[in-house]
Amino acid sequence: MTNIIKLDGTEKIFASDVIEALAGSLRGSVFSQGAVEFDESRTLWNAMVDRQPGLVIRAMGASDVRAAVNFARENNLLLAIRSGGHQIAGHAVAEGALLLDLSHMQSVHVDPFAKTARVEPGALLSDVDKETQSHALALPTGINSTTGIAGLTLGGGFGWITRKFGMTIDSLLSVDIVTADGSFLTASADQNADLFWAVRGGGGNFGVVTSFEFRLHEVGPSVLAGLIVHPLEDAPSLLRAYNAIAGSAPDELTVWVVMRKAPPLPFLPEDWHGKPVLVFAACYIGDEADGGESLKQLRGLGNPIADVIGEAPFVGWQTAFDPLLAPGMRNYWKSHDFNELSSDAVSVLLKAIETLPDPNSEVFIAHVGGAMARVAEDATAYPQRSAHFIMNVHTRWGDESGDATCIGWARKLFDDTAQYSTGSVYVNFMPDDEVGRVTGAYGSNMERLGHVKAKYDPKNLFRLNHNIKPTSASRAAE
């Protein structure tokens, strides 16, 4: 017997022959509690998420996805979707739910002549980078190679080459998607255009994507990239200069800031290990001589402890922060968008860094703009298209004894900096306790998203996410 939670919160009991029949209809497999594969599927990057689903369906293709969606809909079951399992909120697993595991759908096929890639939802950024860079091509993605391509794309996606080529969704050409009624659709600029608009930033609210088609861009195989590490005490003047440098940088140059206690990196003097530092992380794509000129002002700031910017393989730079973001630790994030780094906001940030709750915790600030800022705010579901700074308060620690301290510290810094923010937020950085911020994430696009949701998922089957509730045009007018 197998118990699975229904959408109304009650349990439905399935006899073994029903589960066997379901398994027999799949290319993939079905796993119950006790199986090694069951635990593999429910284990996520964020160790704070430790939930037991009622049943796991591990899909191997689109037909398995359709079977799982139909089974969930016909039985009114709570359905969770896992692809890379990296989302901070942990929506990929819910207690007692039917878990659809896409992690073994990992194919990445590159057409180097058309400069496109077809990617399945279980692929990680590392999979995409390795396949595309073998042809000196790249897709704008994130900065941690163990992130899943599906969640990153559906939330928007930004990283080191976003200023030059836009967000991940700006390179998305089409998706194949299974909607709540079990239909298998292609969404693109020419087919189901409303759905295509919605999946570009609207998350997993509208169906289960079984394949992404991306446009690729010429990058690498080498870029000019690396870190400049400064004492945190020099941060006020450094951040004032950074604010100006970021605003005038060419699209080819991306510079982000990390403030934390120095990890034991081999290029840092040992007496700096564990001390608070400000790190500039920079990446220039293009001619190395032009990059050197573009970085001259940044590299001339202050008296750095270390400057290790140099030519590096792009696929390697994409993994540079992986050791600091490895799975298995507890994580809690809070995020704001800022139009600028005002002196008052900087003062609040620096005061907080003095009381970092754990050596693994940090605050990073990403500057985005360039190509992504030349897209209209209503062109995709992701609306925040102006050049701006994205702050992620990233607390990270080892065991639950640190929960109250680390979460409390992150929330306080979030509250203290709210007055300087735009009110918008990048949906992929929202923890699971920010239900009320969904409207802020989508701004003026929220109403349209509700209409698209009502068309493709009127009963809100796909609700285990930062949820957009279905809203009919008549209800919206009331």
N, C-alpha and C positions, 0 to 999 in steps of 0.2 A: 504494500500500500504506500502511496506517495501523497503527501499533503502539500498543496500549493495555495498561497494567499490569492484571493480574488481582489478585484478592483474596489469592492466595498469593504474590504478588511476581513471578511470571513474566510474560512478555509474550504477548499474543495478537495475531496479525497478521490484519488484515482486508483483503480485496481491495477494489478501488475500487468494484466493482458492489454490494457489501454496504453500503458507506457511502452510495452513491447511492440505494439502496433505502430506507435509513433516512431520508435527507434528503427523499425523495419522500413519506414518510408524515407529514411534519410541516407545521404552519402556519408554524413558524419555520425556522431554518436550521442547517446544520452547517458548522463552520469548522475548517480544519487550519492547522498552523503556516505562517506566511508571510502569512496574511490579516490585514488591519488589524483586523477584528472579533475575530480570535483573540487579539490582544494586548490589545484593549479588555477582553475578558472575563476575562483572566488577571491584569490589573492591579488591585491592591487598594489600600485606603487606607494600609496600613502598607507602606512601601517596603522593609522588610526581607524581605518575601515576594516572591520573584522565581522562580517555578516555571513549568515548561512542561508543560501537560497534554498527553495524547495526542490528544484530540479535544474540541471544544466543540460542545455542542448548545445553541442559544439558543432557549429556549421562548417561545411567544407565548400559551399557554393550557394548561389542565389536560390536554387530550389530548396535547400535546407532552410534558408531564411524565410521563404514564403511559407513553408510548412510550420515553422515556429510561430510566425505571426498569425497564421490562420488558427493554430491550436490555441494561442493566447486569446484571440478575439472570440472564437466560438465558445470558449469556456470562461470568458470574462476574467482572465487572469492578469495579475500584476506582472508586467514584463519589464525586465532590465536588459540593457544592451551593453555588452563589453567588447571593446575593440582593443585599444592599446592598454587600457586600465590605468592611465596616468592622471586623469582629471582629479584636481585637488578635492572636489566635493564628494567624490566616491560614488556617484550615481550609478556606476556600472554594476553594482551589486545591491540588492535589497533583501532584507530578512524575509525568508519564506517565498520569495518571488520565483517566477520562471526566468532563468538567466539564459539569454542567447549569447553565446560566446563566439565572437568572430575572429579571435586571435590567431587562428590557424589559416585564415584566408589572407595570405601574405604576398601574393604575386605582385611583382613590379615589372612591367614590360615597357621598355623604352624604344621609341621609333626615332633614331638619331637624324633621319632625313626630314621627317615632318616636325622634329623637335617637340614631340609630345610623349606623354607617359600614361599608361593605364595602370592604376594602382588599386589593389584590393584593401578593404578596411582594416584588416589585421596587421598591415605593414607598419613598421616603425620608421621614424625619420632616418635612422641609420640605413635601413633597407633602401629607401628612396635615394639617399645621398650616394650610396655605393654604386647603384645602378646608373644613375644619371651622370655622375662624375666620371664614369668610365668612358663617356663621350664628351667630356668637358662641358656638360650641361648641368643646370641646377634648377630646383624649384624653391621659391621663397618659403621657408618653413621656420621652425622655432630653433632654440639654442640647446636643447637637451635631446640627444639622439635616441633616447629610449622612449620618447613621447610617441604616441600613436598618431598616424596621419589622419585618421577619421575625426577624432575629437578636435584636434588642432584646426583642421580645415573647416569643420562645421561651425566653429566659434569665430573664425576669421583668419587667424594665423599670421604671426609676424616674427621677424628675426633679422639676421645680419644683412640680408640683401633686399629687405622690404623697401628701403628708401630708393633703391634703383629700379626695382621691378614690381613694387606693390605688395599687397598682402597675398597670402596663399590663395584666398578666394578670388583674387584678381587674375590669377592664372588658371582658374578652374573653367574648363570648357563644357563639361557635362557630368552628370551622375546617372548611374542606374540605381533605382531605388524601389524598394518594396513598401507600399503604403498600407495604411491600417486595414483596408478591405482586401488585402492580399494581392493587389494589382502590382505588376512589374512594369515600371515606367522609366522612360529616359527623360531627364529634365535638362534643358539647355536653353540658349537664347532663342531657339526656334521651336522647341517642343516643351510644352508645360512650363512656359516662361515664368509664370507666377510661382511655381514650386522651385524653379531654379533660383529665382530671386531670394526666396525664403531660406533655402539651405545655405546660402552664402552669408553665414553669420548667425542664423537662427537656431543653431544647435541641432540636436536629434529629435526635434519636436514633430517632424513631418513624415518620418518613415525611417527605414533602415537602408542606408546606402550600401550597395554591394560592389560598386566600382566607381572610381573617380577617374576622369580624364583631365589631364593637366597640360597646359602649354609650358614648355621649358625654355630656359634662357642660357646664353653662353656665359659661363663663369669658370674661372680656373683653368687647369686644375690647381694652380697656386694663387694665393691672395696675400696681401700684406696685412698681417694681423698679430695681435698679442696684447699684453697687459703692461700698464704703467702703475706702479704701486707707490702711494704717498702716505706719510703719517696723517692720521685723521685730524690732528690739530691744525693742519694747513687747509682743511676742507672749506672754510668760509670763502677764502679768496679763490680757491680752485673751482668751487661750484659757481661762483660769479663769472669766472672766465669760461667755464664749460657752458653756461647758459647762452653766452654770446657765440661761442664756437659752434655749438649744435645748430643755432639758428641760421648760420651762414655757410654751413658745410655743404659741399657738393653731394649730389645724390649717391655717388659711389662710396662715400664715407659714412660709417655708422660708429658712433661712440656712446657707450653706456657707462653707468657708474654703479659700483658695488661698494657698500660700506659694511664692514664686518670685522671680526677678529682674524688676523692673518693665519691662514692654514700653513702647515709645514711644507710649503712648496720648495723645491730644491734650489730655485734661484733667489730665494729670500734669505738674508742673514738669519742665523738661528736665534739671535737675541730679539728678532722681531716676531717670531712665532708666537701666536696667541695675543698679540697686541692689536688694538684697533687701527684699521687702515682704510683709506679710500683708494679704490682701484678704478682706473679707466680701462675699459675693455674696448678695443678698437678693431675695425675691419674695413679695409679699402679694397674694392674690386675694380680692377682696371690696370693701367700701366703703372709699374712699380715706381718709376721716377715721378709721375704725377702724384702718386700716393704719398711719397716721401714729402713732397711739397705741401700737400693737403694736411699732413700730420705734423708739420713743423711747429705750428703754434701750440698744439696740444703737448708735444714733447718738450717744449720750452718752458712749460709751467713749473714753478716751484723747484724743490730739490728732491726728486723721487728716490725712493729706496731701491727700486729696480725698474728697468725699462727693458722689456723683452719682446718688443715689436720687431717682426721680421717676416720674411717670406715663409709661408707655410702651406701645406696642402689644404684646400678648402674642406675636404672630407674630414681631415684631422681637426681643424678649427671647430667644426660642427660638434665635435665630441669633447672639446676642451673643458667644459663645465660638468661633464658626466660624473667625475669622481665626487664632486660636491653635491650631487643630486641623485645618488644611487638609491635604489629601492630598499625598503626595509626599515625606514625611520618614520617617525611621526611628524606630520607636516600640517601647518595651518597658515593660510594666506589672508591678507587684507590688501585691497588695492584702491588707488585713486588715480584719476587723470588730472594733470595740471597744464595750464596753458604756458606757464613759465615757472621757474624756480625762484620765487621771491625770497628776499633776505629773511623775512619772518618765517616762511615755511622751512627754509634751510636751518634756521635756529632751532625750530622744534625737532627736526630730524636729527640734528647733531646731539641735542640733549638726550634724545632717546637712545642713540647708539652708545652713549656712555653707560647705559644699563642693559645692554643686550642680555637676554635671559639664558642664552646657551651659546657655546662657541660655534655651533653649526648654524645659528640664525644669522640673517642678514637683511639688508634693505637694498634692493636694486632699483635703479631708475633707467628706463629705456627712453630714448628719444626717437620718435617716429615722425615721418613726414615724407617729403620728396614725392615719389610716384604715387604712394597711397593717398596723399593729400590732394592729388589732382583728380580724384574720383568723387562724383557727387554723393552726398550723404544718403540720398534715396536710391542710389544705383544698386545697392545690395542691402541685405538686412542689417549688416554691421554699419552703424551710422556715424561713428566718430572719425571723420576723415580729415580734420584739420591737423596741422603739425602740432604735436603736443608731447608731453612727458608722461610716461606711465610708471607709477611707483608700485612696486610689489613688496609688501612687508612679508617676508618669508621666514616664519619661525619654524625651526626644525630641531628635533630632540630625540633622545633614545627610548625612553619608556614613559608610561602613563603617569609616573610621579611628577613629571614636568608639565603635565597638561595645563593646570590652572595658571602657573606662572607664565608660560609661553603664550598661551591664548590670551590671557589678560594683558600682557605687554603689547601684543599685536593690536588688540582692540583699542587700547588706550592711544597708541600712536595713530591709528586710523581716525579716531575721534578728534584728536588734537590737530590733525592736518586737514580735516574735512572743510574748514572754512576757506582754505586756499584752493580747493579742487573745483573742477567743472561740474561735478555731479554725475558725470558719465563713468562707465567702468567697462573694462574688457571682460566679457562673460566667462572666458576660460580661467580667469583668476579669482572667480567668486567661490567662496566656500559654501557648504550646504546650509548654513544658517542665514543666508542673505536672500531669502525668498522675496522680500520687499524691494530689492534692488533691480529686479528683472526689467521693470519699466524704465528705470534709469539707464540700463544697459542698452536699450533699443530706442529710447527717445521718441522722436516723431514717427519712427517706423513701427511702433508697437501696434497701433490700430490695424495697419495693413497685415501685419503678421498674424493677428487674431483672426482675420478673415481667411487667410490662406490655411491656417490651422483648422478652421471650421469646415473648409472644403475637403481637406485630405485626411483629417483625423477628428471628426466631429464629436466622438465620444472620449477623446483624450486618452487613447490607448497608450501613446508614447508620452507618459507623464513623468517618468523618472529621469528628470533633467532639470535645468533651470527653466521651469515650465512656462510655456505660452499657452494660455487657455483659449479654446475656440470661442470666437465672438462673431456672431452673424451680423450682417449689415444692419438689420432691423434692431438688434439689441444695442449696437453701438450708437444708434440714433436716439435711443431713449434717454 
